[in-house]
Amino acid sequence: MNIKQICFRKKCIEIHWEYHGTEYTSMLYRHSDYSWHPDADTRRMPPVMLEELQHQVWLRLSAGPKKKTERKKTADTWFADSR
């Protein structure tokens, strides 16, 4: 299973993922009590598949943002910035 993209919106979370070469889109909707519930198609999936999806989403969210590596400035860059 591979999570391709997670889109956060005001009232839903859209998850694009792939499982054995098939691409899926799952939606989690926010109810008035601020709980999140999956769409009907996602609820009908086998429990093993749902557990794996939940596990992958948690791993993706807990990883946090990717840090960008900063390149070291060369002497030419330092002098160019000072002008």
C-alpha positions, 0 to 999 in steps of 0.5 A: 500500500502506498499513500500518494497524497493527503489533502486537508480541507475544511470539512473533509480529508481526501486520501489518494492511495494505491494498493496492488496497482489499483488507485483509490480515493478515500474521503473522511468527512467531519461531522458536527461533533468534530468526529471523522467518518469514512465515505461509504465505499471506504467502509465497505472495504475488507477490514484488513485493507482498512487497518493497513490504510489507517496504519499508513495514514498514521505513519505519513502524518506522524512523519511530519514535514520533510526538511529541505537540505540547504546547500553550502554557499561557495565563495562566489555566492557570498560575494554576489550576495553582498553587492 
